[in-house]
Amino acid sequence: MAWLSKAGGASDNVVTVTPVEGGWSVTSGLSDHPLMFISGAHAEAKARSLAQLIAAAGGDAQVIVHDRRNTLIGTVRYFAAEAVAADFSGSETSDPTAA
């Protein structure tokens, strides 16, 4: 996953909520194009959801939220899940009688 910062890296995967003309924008490394919302609450909820998705995939994430004047009003960090999907390469046996 190219968008996912490597574990132990210095930077978080940043998800930002900012005001735009006519609504709110959510930007992240998951897409080259921002997500657009009419409601700031919906934009913030989506940003948190994306950050939780990044954390579940094994990356640290940070949500940065701005108000209508584009002033920073808060940040929330999500840390990588401890147990990410197991790597099964060579860990399973093909012999069903072996247990």
C-alpha positions as CSV (number, residue, x, y, z in Angstrom):
1,M,0.0,0.0,0.0
2,A,1.9,3.0,-1.3
3,W,-0.2,5.5,0.7
4,L,0.6,3.8,4.0
5,S,3.5,5.2,5.9
6,K,5.9,2.5,7.0
7,A,5.8,1.4,10.7
8,G,8.4,3.4,12.7
9,G,8.4,6.2,10.1
10,A,8.5,9.8,11.2
11,S,5.3,10.9,9.7
12,D,1.6,10.1,10.1
13,N,-0.9,9.5,7.3
14,V,-2.6,12.9,7.5
15,V,-6.4,13.4,6.9
16,T,-7.4,17.1,6.8
17,V,-10.8,18.8,7.0
18,T,-10.8,22.3,5.6
19,P,-13.5,24.7,4.6
20,V,-14.1,25.4,0.8
21,E,-16.6,27.5,-1.1
22,G,-19.9,25.8,-0.6
23,G,-18.9,23.2,1.9
24,W,-16.0,21.2,3.3
25,S,-13.1,19.2,1.9
26,V,-11.5,16.1,3.2
27,T,-8.0,15.3,1.9
28,S,-5.7,12.4,2.5
29,G,-3.1,10.2,1.0
30,L,-5.7,7.7,0.0
31,S,-6.8,9.7,-3.1
32,D,-5.4,12.5,-5.3
33,H,-8.8,14.1,-5.2
34,P,-10.5,15.6,-2.1
35,L,-13.9,14.4,-0.8
36,M,-16.5,17.2,-0.7
37,F,-19.2,17.6,1.9
38,I,-21.9,20.2,2.5
39,S,-21.8,19.5,6.3
40,G,-18.7,20.0,8.4
41,A,-19.9,17.3,10.8
42,H,-20.1,14.8,7.9
43,A,-16.7,15.8,6.7
44,E,-15.2,15.3,10.1
45,A,-16.9,11.9,10.6
46,K,-15.6,10.8,7.2
47,A,-12.1,12.0,8.1
48,R,-12.2,10.0,11.3
49,S,-13.5,6.9,9.5
50,L,-10.6,7.1,7.0
51,A,-8.1,7.5,9.8
52,Q,-9.5,4.4,11.6
53,L,-9.2,2.5,8.3
54,I,-5.6,3.5,8.0
55,A,-4.9,2.4,11.6
56,A,-6.6,-0.9,11.0
57,A,-4.3,-1.4,8.0
58,G,-1.2,-0.8,10.1
59,G,-0.4,2.9,9.7
60,D,-0.5,5.7,12.1
61,A,-3.0,8.5,11.1
62,Q,-3.8,12.0,12.2
63,V,-7.0,13.9,11.6
64,I,-6.5,17.7,11.4
65,V,-9.7,19.8,11.5
66,H,-10.1,23.5,10.6
67,D,-13.1,25.8,11.3
68,R,-14.9,28.0,8.8
69,R,-12.2,30.7,9.1
70,N,-9.6,27.9,8.3
71,T,-8.2,28.1,11.9
72,L,-6.9,24.9,13.3
73,I,-9.4,23.7,16.0
74,G,-8.2,20.2,16.7
75,T,-6.3,17.1,15.9
76,V,-6.8,13.4,16.7
77,R,-4.3,10.7,16.3
78,Y,-5.0,7.0,15.5
79,F,-2.3,4.5,16.1
80,A,-1.6,1.4,14.0
81,A,-3.4,-1.7,15.1
82,E,-1.1,-4.1,17.0
83,A,-2.2,-7.2,15.0
84,V,-2.5,-6.5,11.4
85,A,-3.5,-9.2,9.0
86,A,-1.4,-12.3,9.5
87,D,1.2,-13.2,6.9
88,F,0.4,-16.8,5.8
89,S,3.3,-17.3,3.5
90,G,4.7,-20.6,4.6
91,S,2.9,-20.6,8.0
92,E,0.2,-23.0,7.0
93,T,0.6,-26.6,6.0
94,S,-1.2,-28.3,3.1
95,D,-1.4,-31.6,5.0
96,P,-4.9,-31.7,6.6
97,T,-3.8,-34.6,9.0
98,A,-1.0,-32.5,10.5
99,A,-2.2,-30.8,13.7
